[in-house]
Amino acid sequence: MSEINQEGLDAMLKSCDSMTKRRQLLMKKKRSNGEDLLQAACKTWFEKALPDLMWYAVWNENYYPDEKQAMIQGARKKRMGVRAGVCDYMFVLPNGMAAGIELKWGNGKPSDSQKGWAEAMVRKGCRHAFCWNGAEVEAALRSWGLKPLYPFPPINKGSAKLLRQSIAAEELWKR
């Protein structure tokens, strides 16, 4: 997929006359940010730097090419118990406490449902963090008493390219 700058996407969204086309462009906008890349980097780092940590990713996103399919899958997920605001990663810390990390990228801001989920976790005695980069993910986990085997590597153009290639390779193996 080619990279599209923010201004170009915003201009295309304003010129859309059909809701389906607007939805497709919004999905492309979501995918064009680096949050997916950060999430892939976190997954790799968790596996290598914290091999004994219990964790899982929560897939709450809707990436469907047409509006009808998005609505069908959204209703299906709702029936199955998918909840708005749940963090991207959930952890069981060594002391048995639950913790969650919500990843953001660039100027991304937590939604009201994400803020509500975070507040509810903290009220119940769990840990929660909003993180915009790998260093913040590492800092959160260290503040919760975890000791990674090595620091979170910086995400730069070279590492981003390698991550994209590894993600593409994983997708090929799934087919």
C-alpha positions in Angstrom: 0.0 0.0 0.0 1.4 3.4 -0.9 1.9 6.0 1.8 -0.7 8.8 1.8 -0.1 12.0 3.7 -2.6 13.3 6.2 -3.6 16.4 4.2 -4.3 14.3 1.1 -6.5 11.9 3.0 -8.4 14.7 4.7 -9.0 16.4 1.3 -10.3 13.1 -0.2 -12.6 12.5 2.8 -14.2 15.9 2.4 -14.8 15.3 -1.3 -16.5 12.0 -0.8 -20.2 11.9 -1.6 -20.8 8.2 -0.7 -20.7 6.9 2.8 -19.1 3.6 1.7 -16.2 5.4 -0.1 -15.8 7.6 3.0 -15.6 4.5 5.2 -13.0 2.9 2.9 -10.8 6.0 3.1 -11.2 6.2 6.9 -10.0 2.6 7.1 -7.1 3.4 4.9 -6.3 6.4 7.1 -6.3 4.1 10.2 -4.0 1.6 8.5 -1.6 4.3 7.2 -0.6 5.3 10.7 2.2 3.6 12.7 0.1 2.0 15.4 0.1 -1.3 13.6 3.8 -1.2 13.3 4.2 -0.3 17.0 2.0 -3.2 17.9 4.0 -5.6 15.8 7.2 -4.3 17.4 5.7 -4.8 20.9 4.6 -8.4 20.1 8.2 -9.2 19.0 9.7 -7.5 22.0 7.4 -9.2 24.5 8.3 -12.6 23.1 12.0 -12.0 23.2 12.6 -9.7 26.2 9.8 -11.1 28.5 9.5 -14.8 27.5 7.7 -15.7 30.8 5.2 -12.9 30.7 1.5 -13.9 30.2 0.0 -11.5 27.7 -2.4 -11.4 24.8 -3.5 -8.8 22.2 -7.1 -7.7 22.0 -8.4 -7.4 18.4 -11.1 -4.7 18.6 -10.5 -3.1 15.2 -12.9 -3.3 12.2 -11.1 -3.4 8.9 -13.7 -4.4 6.4 -13.7 -3.1 2.8 -17.5 -2.4 2.6 -19.9 -0.9 5.0 -22.3 -3.8 5.0 -19.6 -6.3 6.0 -18.4 -3.9 8.7 -21.9 -3.6 10.1 -22.4 -7.4 10.1 -19.1 -8.1 11.7 -19.6 -5.3 14.2 -22.9 -6.8 15.3 -21.4 -10.3 15.5 -18.6 -9.0 17.7 -21.0 -7.2 20.0 -23.1 -10.4 20.4 -19.9 -12.2 21.3 -19.0 -9.7 24.0 -16.5 -7.4 22.4 -16.4 -4.2 24.3 -15.5 -0.7 23.3 -12.4 0.8 25.0 -10.6 -2.4 25.9 -6.8 -2.0 25.7 -4.6 -3.3 22.9 -2.6 -5.6 25.3 -3.7 -7.4 28.5 -1.2 -8.9 30.9 -1.2 -11.1 33.9 1.7 -9.8 36.1 3.8 -12.2 38.2 1.9 -11.2 41.3 -1.4 -12.2 39.6 -2.6 -8.6 39.0 -4.1 -7.8 35.6 -2.7 -4.9 33.6 -3.4 -3.3 30.2 -1.6 -1.1 27.7 -3.4 1.0 25.1 -1.1 2.0 22.2 -1.4 5.3 20.5 0.7 6.7 17.6 1.7 10.3 16.8 -1.0 12.7 17.9 -3.5 9.9 18.6 -5.7 10.5 21.7 -7.6 8.0 23.8 -11.3 7.8 23.1 -13.8 8.3 25.8 -14.5 4.6 26.0 -10.7 3.9 26.3 -10.4 6.4 29.1 -13.4 4.8 30.8 -11.9 1.4 30.5 -8.6 2.6 31.9 -10.3 4.3 34.9 -12.4 1.1 35.6 -9.2 -1.0 35.6 -7.5 1.3 38.0 -10.6 1.4 40.3 -10.5 -2.4 40.4 -6.9 -2.4 41.5 -5.4 -3.2 38.1 -2.6 -1.4 36.2 -3.1 0.5 33.0 -1.0 2.7 30.7 -1.5 4.7 27.5 1.8 4.4 25.5 2.8 6.3 22.4 6.1 4.5 21.7 8.3 1.5 22.7 10.1 3.4 25.5 6.8 4.2 27.2 5.7 0.5 26.9 9.0 -0.6 28.5 8.7 2.1 31.2 5.2 0.9 32.1 6.2 -2.7 32.3 9.3 -1.9 34.4 7.1 0.3 36.8 4.9 -2.8 37.2 7.9 -4.8 38.5 8.9 -6.6 35.3 12.5 -6.9 34.2 12.9 -7.3 30.5 16.0 -9.1 29.2 16.9 -6.1 27.0 15.5 -2.6 26.2 12.9 -1.9 23.6 14.7 -1.2 20.4 14.1 2.2 18.7 11.7 2.1 15.7 13.4 3.8 12.8 13.1 3.6 9.0 15.4 0.5 8.9 13.6 -1.4 11.7 10.2 -0.4 10.3 11.1 -1.8 6.9 12.3 -5.1 8.6 9.1 -5.3 10.6 6.9 -4.7 7.6 8.8 -7.5 5.7 8.4 -9.9 8.7 4.7 -9.1 8.9 4.4 -9.7 5.1 6.2 -13.0 5.5 3.9 -14.1 8.3 0.9 -13.2 6.2 2.2 -15.4 3.3 2.7 -18.3 5.6 -0.9 -18.0 6.8 -2.3 -18.5 3.3 
